[in-house]
Amino acid sequence: MAENAGWSVLIPGQPLAADGGTFEEAIDEMVLALRDYAEAWIDRLRTAPNHEQNWGLVQLITLSSDDQLASWLTA
């Protein structure tokens, strides 16, 4: 979504958000946020009741390249 100072990217129903001065920067930041989330999920969040259902999202993240994730986010 466009904001006054740039762009924000949200994934509905997920605890993830990213911002950037341009659309491309916001997407790049979301890719990094997805990578960080997958790592945290593997390390400690997979057994948390509000995160355990995100196995499919984590699989998508870990099996995708950054370019593939960016394409998925903008599709």
Order of alpha helices (4+ residues) and beta strands (2+ residues): beta-beta-beta-alpha-alpha-alpha
